[in-house]
Amino acid sequence: MATRPGSLAIMFVLELTYTAPVSAVDKELEAHVAWLDQLYAQGVFIASGRKNPRDGGVILAVAEDLAAIEEIAAGDPFVIAEVCEYRITEFIATKTAPELAPYRQVLP
């Protein structure tokens, strides 16, 4: 499931919205960060962080298809603990910062 620059990869924006009080989210934060670290190491996640105001978060990810991203999101400890929901948006990255050039796509 790991995606590396230069491989066929589709960009996704994963928007997390908390469905429980922040105190409940914080109880799962350590497990969530460990999960994030694992996916960064696999080359799936590119950037992530909290929204401001703190009612969720955003993850920029790459994968081969939507099904792979949905499976990844389902494994988030926040989802397992039922403290957040995901909205997943696929997009075609036709322009990027130089560091993300391997993920650029060309429109047909």
Backbone bond lengths (Angstrom), bond angles and torsions (degrees), N, CA, C in turn:
res aa  C-N    CA-C-N  psi(-1)  N-CA   C-N-CA  omega(-1)  CA-C   N-CA-C  phi
1 M - - - 1.439 - - 1.524 110.93 -
2 A 1.296 119.75 -15.20 1.457 121.98 -179.17 1.516 110.15 -64.25
3 T 1.309 114.56 142.26 1.455 120.44 179.38 1.513 107.73 -121.53
4 R 1.288 116.36 134.22 1.460 121.48 -178.44 1.518 108.92 -120.72
5 P 1.339 117.18 152.30 1.455 119.12 175.18 1.525 110.00 -51.35
6 G 1.319 115.10 139.12 1.454 119.87 179.68 1.516 112.77 93.93
7 S 1.337 117.81 -17.23 1.464 119.41 177.41 1.527 108.36 -90.35
8 L 1.316 116.43 166.50 1.457 120.25 177.56 1.519 107.98 -65.57
9 A 1.326 116.39 113.11 1.452 120.06 -177.87 1.514 109.92 -141.03
10 I 1.309 115.96 136.82 1.453 123.16 176.60 1.519 107.03 -106.43
11 M 1.324 116.58 139.14 1.464 121.60 178.36 1.524 110.16 -83.86
12 F 1.320 114.15 145.09 1.457 121.42 176.94 1.516 109.48 -138.58
13 V 1.329 115.26 143.67 1.452 121.89 169.12 1.517 105.78 -106.46
14 L 1.328 115.85 122.17 1.457 121.42 177.89 1.518 106.94 -106.88
15 E 1.327 116.05 114.99 1.456 120.49 179.09 1.520 108.98 -104.93
16 L 1.322 115.39 120.32 1.457 121.16 178.30 1.519 108.76 -96.61
17 T 1.326 116.72 136.34 1.453 122.33 174.23 1.520 107.16 -124.28
18 Y 1.331 115.34 124.81 1.464 119.26 -179.81 1.523 109.70 -68.51
19 T 1.317 115.10 136.87 1.463 122.53 178.58 1.518 111.03 -113.24
20 A 1.332 115.68 6.33 1.458 122.74 -179.57 1.528 107.24 -138.66
21 P 1.319 117.29 164.25 1.461 119.56 177.24 1.536 111.41 -59.06
22 V 1.332 116.01 152.36 1.461 121.25 -178.97 1.533 110.76 -57.84
23 S 1.316 118.05 -30.57 1.468 120.39 178.52 1.536 110.59 -61.69
24 A 1.323 117.51 -37.02 1.467 121.22 176.90 1.522 110.64 -71.64
25 V 1.330 116.86 -38.50 1.465 121.87 177.31 1.532 109.60 -61.41
26 D 1.331 116.23 -45.35 1.468 120.71 -178.35 1.527 112.80 -60.04
27 K 1.315 117.83 -29.59 1.465 121.08 178.16 1.526 111.52 -66.04
28 E 1.325 117.14 -24.80 1.464 122.17 -178.79 1.532 112.57 -102.35
29 L 1.339 117.01 0.39 1.460 121.22 -171.20 1.525 113.28 -61.90
30 E 1.319 118.18 -42.41 1.469 120.39 -179.07 1.534 111.22 -60.85
31 A 1.320 116.55 -44.32 1.466 120.34 178.96 1.525 110.45 -66.95
32 H 1.325 117.39 -37.69 1.465 121.51 178.97 1.528 110.52 -64.19
33 V 1.330 117.60 -43.74 1.473 121.43 179.77 1.530 110.38 -64.93
34 A 1.316 118.37 -39.14 1.472 121.23 176.89 1.530 110.03 -63.02
35 W 1.330 116.58 -40.52 1.468 122.04 176.50 1.523 110.27 -61.97
36 L 1.339 117.22 -46.10 1.465 121.65 176.60 1.527 110.68 -56.68
37 D 1.336 116.40 -48.84 1.470 121.19 -177.95 1.526 111.38 -56.79
38 Q 1.310 116.37 -40.70 1.468 121.88 179.37 1.532 110.99 -61.31
39 L 1.327 116.04 -42.94 1.460 120.44 -177.55 1.521 112.07 -76.36
40 Y 1.328 117.87 -28.61 1.475 120.12 170.88 1.526 109.42 -64.82
41 A 1.318 116.67 -43.39 1.468 120.88 -179.69 1.523 111.73 -62.94
42 Q 1.331 117.35 -30.66 1.467 121.98 178.96 1.530 112.63 -81.83
43 G 1.330 116.90 -6.90 1.458 120.61 -179.74 1.515 114.20 82.21
44 V 1.322 117.64 14.07 1.461 121.67 -178.68 1.530 111.18 -86.25
45 F 1.326 117.60 -42.65 1.455 121.39 -179.29 1.519 110.27 -95.44
46 I 1.331 115.33 139.86 1.460 122.67 -179.04 1.524 111.08 -110.06
47 A 1.324 117.42 -37.29 1.463 122.36 -179.56 1.525 108.12 -156.67
48 S 1.329 116.04 153.25 1.461 120.09 177.39 1.523 109.15 -161.16
49 G 1.322 115.23 161.25 1.458 119.75 176.43 1.516 111.94 173.38
50 R 1.324 113.80 172.75 1.459 121.25 179.44 1.514 110.76 -77.18
51 K 1.329 115.15 150.77 1.458 120.05 170.21 1.526 107.83 -82.35
52 N 1.317 115.49 157.82 1.457 120.94 176.80 1.515 107.66 -128.53
53 P 1.339 119.19 109.92 1.450 126.85 13.39 1.529 112.05 -72.28
54 R 1.315 115.11 160.92 1.462 121.92 -173.76 1.529 111.48 -75.88
55 D 1.318 114.93 80.00 1.464 120.43 176.07 1.521 111.18 -122.40
56 G 1.349 116.12 14.80 1.450 121.48 179.86 1.509 110.47 160.93
57 G 1.320 115.66 -155.37 1.453 120.28 -178.55 1.515 110.99 -156.19
58 V 1.341 115.37 177.93 1.453 122.27 179.76 1.523 108.57 -136.63
59 I 1.319 116.23 138.82 1.465 122.22 176.02 1.525 107.27 -128.49
60 L 1.322 116.40 133.63 1.459 122.46 171.62 1.516 106.32 -101.24
61 A 1.335 117.28 124.56 1.458 121.72 -172.56 1.526 111.14 -136.99
62 V 1.321 115.30 162.14 1.460 122.06 173.16 1.524 108.33 -130.07
63 A 1.317 114.98 143.06 1.465 120.47 178.40 1.520 108.47 -159.86
64 E 1.305 115.87 172.40 1.468 121.13 -178.89 1.520 112.52 -74.93
65 D 1.342 116.79 -29.02 1.460 119.30 179.98 1.520 111.08 -164.39
66 L 1.323 115.07 171.03 1.455 121.69 -178.59 1.526 111.97 -61.04
67 A 1.316 117.16 -39.17 1.464 120.59 -178.69 1.532 111.04 -58.88
68 A 1.329 116.80 -39.54 1.465 120.29 179.18 1.521 110.54 -64.18
69 I 1.317 117.36 -42.76 1.470 121.15 179.84 1.519 110.74 -67.36
70 E 1.317 117.52 -39.56 1.467 120.33 178.21 1.520 110.48 -62.38
71 E 1.322 117.01 -39.90 1.464 120.99 178.26 1.533 110.61 -64.92
72 I 1.327 115.97 -41.63 1.466 120.43 178.46 1.524 110.05 -62.10
73 A 1.337 116.82 -48.55 1.465 120.84 -178.75 1.534 111.26 -60.42
74 A 1.310 117.54 -37.08 1.469 121.43 179.87 1.523 111.79 -64.26
75 G 1.337 116.88 -22.86 1.458 120.84 179.73 1.517 114.48 -89.21
76 D 1.334 117.43 -1.75 1.461 120.88 178.65 1.527 108.99 -64.08
77 P 1.337 117.93 129.20 1.465 120.01 176.78 1.527 113.51 -55.23
78 F 1.339 118.12 -28.94 1.466 120.49 174.96 1.524 111.07 -63.41
79 V 1.337 116.99 -39.60 1.466 121.12 179.44 1.521 109.76 -70.58
80 I 1.319 115.97 -44.42 1.467 120.75 -179.56 1.530 110.64 -59.92
81 A 1.349 116.02 -38.38 1.472 121.10 179.22 1.530 112.11 -83.02
82 E 1.331 116.27 -0.92 1.466 122.75 178.52 1.520 112.98 59.00
83 V 1.353 116.09 44.54 1.460 120.37 177.37 1.531 112.01 -112.03
84 C 1.346 117.07 -1.44 1.461 119.23 176.68 1.520 110.64 -153.25
85 E 1.320 113.94 162.77 1.465 122.65 172.99 1.514 107.49 -125.20
86 Y 1.325 116.91 154.09 1.455 122.96 179.51 1.521 111.48 -108.67
87 R 1.309 115.16 143.13 1.464 123.46 165.07 1.519 104.88 -119.85
88 I 1.326 116.75 121.07 1.464 121.72 -174.93 1.524 108.93 -112.28
89 T 1.336 115.16 127.27 1.456 121.59 179.78 1.519 109.46 -122.51
90 E 1.320 116.85 122.92 1.460 122.14 174.89 1.521 107.91 -87.09
91 F 1.344 117.01 139.28 1.449 118.56 174.73 1.516 111.15 -144.52
92 I 1.321 114.61 158.71 1.459 121.24 179.64 1.518 107.27 -98.01
93 A 1.325 116.66 112.21 1.461 122.32 -178.18 1.528 109.30 -83.62
94 T 1.331 116.08 91.30 1.459 120.47 -178.46 1.529 112.17 -88.95
95 K 1.315 117.21 -13.95 1.458 122.16 178.26 1.525 107.23 -141.14
96 T 1.334 115.73 133.14 1.461 120.22 -177.75 1.527 110.06 -143.63
97 A 1.328 115.45 168.38 1.460 121.28 167.46 1.524 107.11 -65.79
98 P 1.321 117.50 155.94 1.474 119.66 -179.18 1.531 113.68 -52.95
99 E 1.322 117.70 -35.64 1.463 121.38 -178.25 1.530 112.66 -66.69
100 L 1.320 115.81 -22.15 1.468 120.15 -179.32 1.528 112.57 -103.11
101 A 1.308 117.04 9.25 1.471 121.15 -178.61 1.532 113.80 -51.75
102 P 1.332 119.52 -36.32 1.476 117.88 179.55 1.536 113.81 -62.25
103 Y 1.321 117.48 -16.46 1.472 120.97 -178.65 1.527 112.48 -97.63
104 R 1.313 118.60 -1.23 1.470 120.85 -179.57 1.523 109.93 -64.63
105 Q 1.320 114.61 146.18 1.455 121.41 177.40 1.523 109.47 -123.89
106 V 1.296 116.15 155.08 1.460 122.29 178.39 1.516 107.79 -109.06
107 L 1.318 115.46 131.70 1.465 119.43 176.87 1.519 109.81 -68.47
108 P 1.337 116.86 142.67 1.472 120.16 179.16 1.531 111.41 -67.13
